[in-house]
Amino acid sequence: QVQLVESGGGLVQPGGSLRLSCVASVSISSIYVMYWYRQAPGKQRELVATLTSGRTINYGDSVKGRFTISRDNAKNTLYLQMNSLKPEDTAVYFCNVRPSMFSTLNYWGQGTQVTVSS
């Protein structure tokens, strides 16, 4: 069982920045893949960024060049640095982990709200 706790959300003006954190209850050094997703009201959950144990990184088209995913194994923490925020980035942001490549079992955090508005 893996517990994930996100934090760092809030209200920010367009063009501003936020850094989200996702702290895991287990060591993340060997976790197969970690994700950030988001879900805006009335919309489907959207994949924002992916980071594998091999350090392969991918971003959704809507956030490329503005968001950066990273991890700190010593702190068991996944990050999402979000710059140049837009109103359309407003959503609840979730982290998700799939610990093993040999299983589809995955875990979700409770989410953190990000609101971009003037």
C-alpha positions in Angstrom: 0.0 0.0 0.0 1.3 3.4 -1.0 -0.1 6.6 0.5 0.4 9.9 -1.4 -0.2 13.3 -0.1 -0.2 16.3 -2.4 0.3 19.9 -1.4 1.2 23.3 -2.8 -1.9 24.2 -4.6 -3.6 27.5 -4.3 -4.8 30.7 -6.0 -2.4 32.3 -8.4 -2.7 35.1 -11.0 -2.2 34.3 -14.7 1.5 34.2 -15.5 2.4 33.1 -11.9 4.1 30.0 -10.6 3.4 27.2 -8.2 5.2 24.1 -7.1 3.2 21.0 -6.2 4.6 18.3 -4.0 3.5 14.7 -3.6 5.0 12.9 -0.6 4.9 9.1 -0.7 4.7 6.8 2.3 7.3 4.5 0.8 10.7 4.9 -0.8 10.2 6.2 -4.4 13.7 5.3 -5.6 12.5 2.1 -7.2 9.0 3.1 -8.2 8.5 2.3 -11.9 6.6 5.4 -13.0 5.1 8.4 -11.4 2.5 10.8 -12.9 0.8 14.1 -12.4 -2.8 14.3 -13.6 -5.3 17.0 -13.4 -9.1 17.3 -13.6 -11.0 20.5 -14.3 -14.7 20.8 -13.5 -16.8 19.0 -16.1 -13.8 17.5 -17.9 -12.1 14.2 -18.0 -8.9 13.6 -16.0 -5.9 14.6 -18.1 -2.3 13.3 -18.0 0.0 16.2 -17.3 3.4 14.7 -16.8 5.2 11.4 -16.5 8.5 10.4 -14.9 9.9 6.9 -15.0 12.5 5.2 -12.8 14.8 5.5 -15.8 14.3 9.3 -15.8 12.3 9.4 -19.0 10.0 12.4 -18.9 6.9 13.2 -20.9 4.5 16.1 -20.8 1.0 16.8 -22.1 1.0 19.1 -25.1 -0.9 21.8 -23.1 1.9 22.1 -20.5 5.1 21.6 -22.5 7.7 24.3 -21.9 5.8 25.6 -18.8 5.7 22.6 -16.4 8.6 20.5 -15.0 8.3 17.2 -13.3 11.0 16.0 -10.9 11.6 13.8 -8.0 13.7 13.8 -4.8 14.3 10.2 -3.7 15.8 11.3 -0.4 12.5 13.0 0.5 10.3 10.5 -1.2 8.7 13.4 -3.0 7.5 14.0 -6.5 7.3 17.7 -7.7 5.5 19.6 -10.4 6.9 23.1 -11.0 4.3 25.1 -12.9 5.3 28.4 -14.6 3.5 30.8 -16.8 0.2 29.6 -15.5 -3.0 30.2 -17.4 -6.6 30.2 -16.4 -7.1 26.9 -18.3 -4.6 25.3 -15.9 -7.2 25.6 -13.2 -8.0 22.0 -11.9 -7.5 19.6 -9.1 -4.0 18.1 -9.5 -3.4 14.5 -8.5 -0.2 12.4 -8.3 -0.3 8.7 -9.2 2.3 6.0 -8.9 2.7 2.6 -10.5 5.2 0.9 -8.3 6.1 -2.0 -10.5 6.3 -2.7 -14.2 5.1 -6.2 -13.6 1.7 -5.0 -12.2 -0.9 -2.4 -13.2 -1.6 -1.7 -9.6 -1.4 2.0 -9.0 -2.2 4.5 -6.3 -3.7 8.0 -6.2 -3.3 11.0 -3.9 -6.3 13.0 -2.7 -5.5 16.0 -5.0 -4.7 19.6 -4.5 -6.7 22.5 -6.0 -4.9 25.0 -8.4 -6.9 28.1 -9.4 -5.5 30.5 -11.8 -7.4 33.8 -11.8 -7.0 37.5 -11.7 
